[in-house]
Amino acid sequence: MISLRPFSSHREESEKNKADSPYESCICCHHPTDQLKADTLWQRKYYVEGAGQLCRQCYDRIYSNMK
């Protein structure tokens, strides 16, 4: 029988580390961005209203197709 317990605790630890970080995570790739959580929305680069914060790479990949 396969137990998913170690994976679950690893996932919980990862989410706790993200919550402790002062930086936002990308909503697409989940990597930390250069934006502080304390920054107001109008100060942020690569923020998409109604979706959230993107990193520069994901923003460029998504919006380069719209040009």
C-alpha positions, 0 to 999 in steps of 0.5 A: 500500500502506498502512503501519501503522508510524506508528500502531504507534510512536504506540501504543508511545509512548502505552503508554510514557507510561502506564507512566511515569505515577505514576497508574493508568489506567481499565480502561474508557476508558484515561484517567488516574485520580486514583489513584496506582499506589503506593496500596494497593487498600483506599485506592482509590476506584472499584477493582473487585476482579477487574477493576481501577481505574475512573475516577469517570465510568466507575464511575458509568456502569456502577454507576448501572444497578445501583441 
